[in-house]
Amino acid sequence: MWLTRPATYFDNVSLAGTPKAYGLGIGTADGTISRDWGLSAPIANIPADGWSLPLTGLVTFPTGNVYHLQTQADDGTRIWIDDNLVLDDWKNAASHWSPDGNVTATAGQTCRIRVEYFDTAATASPRLYWTGPGVARGSGELIPMSSLRC
């Protein structure tokens, strides 16, 4: 569950150098990747602005088809599936929807996932969504805990 997954925080926006703080996850009690720190620092020893965070785990695609991964974030995100960059929205921007990152999966396929996030200033809020079989395009849902794990 992403709520208890170790989280590594950097005091820069490029995931560079040695992590400056460690914590347990960023998700919500329902196991999704969805967090809003507002104007606050994400954890002690990390500034409220100018930090980054990589999250790693596994994602399982329940049915076979094309899945469209998307983030809603303030500021930038990247998503890697099995070490392939599928979504690159690494830019300084107010809260916005990313372009789609598409993944073709077979039913029950489990892949490594890495979600990278950075915040430059003001609010900080990463959220991870998908659309696919049974989820209408344009009405993405937060990827559920049943599909995300450590």
Disulfide bonds with the S-S distance in Angstrom:
none
